[in-house]
Amino acid sequence: MADVFLTAAMVIALLMLVTWLVSGIVRNASIVDLVWGLGFVLVAWTVFLRHSLETEISSAESLLVPVLLTTIWGLRLSGYLAWRNIGRGEDFRYRAMREKHGRRFFRVSLGTVFGLQGVLMWIVSLPIQATVARPSVDGLGWIAIVGVAIWVIGFVFETTGDVQLARFKSKPSNKKKVMDRGLWRYTRHPNYFGDFCVWWGLYLIALEAGHWWTIVGPAAMTALLMKYSGAGLLEETILERRPGYKDYIKKTNTFFPGPTKG
């Protein structure tokens, strides 16, 4: 199994190196966000193809289910981010880093942006790598089926939340207003909650195959979504851009969906 993990690490390293070089040409580090979802797709198919070439595939559903679910999730996410961000300039996070480091930013970003995201991608994708390298011999058991169901819930939440927000923002009359309709009525971050469910669902598929230790993957993603780069980071700056967000905070759950308060 170690060779699978090494293969995944090499593929991710190459992907991030190429992305870093392109970011220097276009002077936009935001492209790393566009390849985030695609990177997981690349990892899933790389380890799947390696496994299928080296061994006889038994329990094909145990292999293909996590690969296909990862592919659907990754392509949708990268496609949505490309549609939303291309042509809008560099994200404020990277602009701030660029201003801080000046001419050194390109060199510094190899480790602080692209290298870091590559390491995180490898850690988060461990359930996929392990499941494909050593799938459940009994096919999809009830734990894996629950995992697929949780993945579906997460994917629907994430996709629906993004669509609802995009429609809301498309109306000029909603400029600087707070989105508090649809799924956004029950959680301030339905897209991040959906992402959370997707990765815990994939973990349950890995758990079915005995890879309990890959819990570090969804745990890392949870930390990112709730504190470091998702909901936590967004809420540090959104109050400046959305005056009504304070009232929204008072009546709407932060992350996990629930009834409105008052």
Buried (B, 14 or more C-beta within 10 A) or exposed (E): EEEBBEBBBEBBBEBBBEBBEEBBEEEBBBBBBBBBBBBBBBBBBBBBEBBBEEEEEEBEEBBBBBBBBBBBBBBBBBEBBBEBBEEEEBBEBBBEBBEEBEEEBBEBBBEBBBBBBBBBBBBBBBBBBBBBBBBBEEBBBEBBBBBBEBBBBBBBBBBBBBBBBEEBEEEEEEEEBBBBEBBBBBBBBBBBBBBBBBBBBBBBBBBBBBBEEBBEBBBBBBBBBBEEBBBBEEBEEBEEEBEEBEEBBEEBBBBEBEEEEE
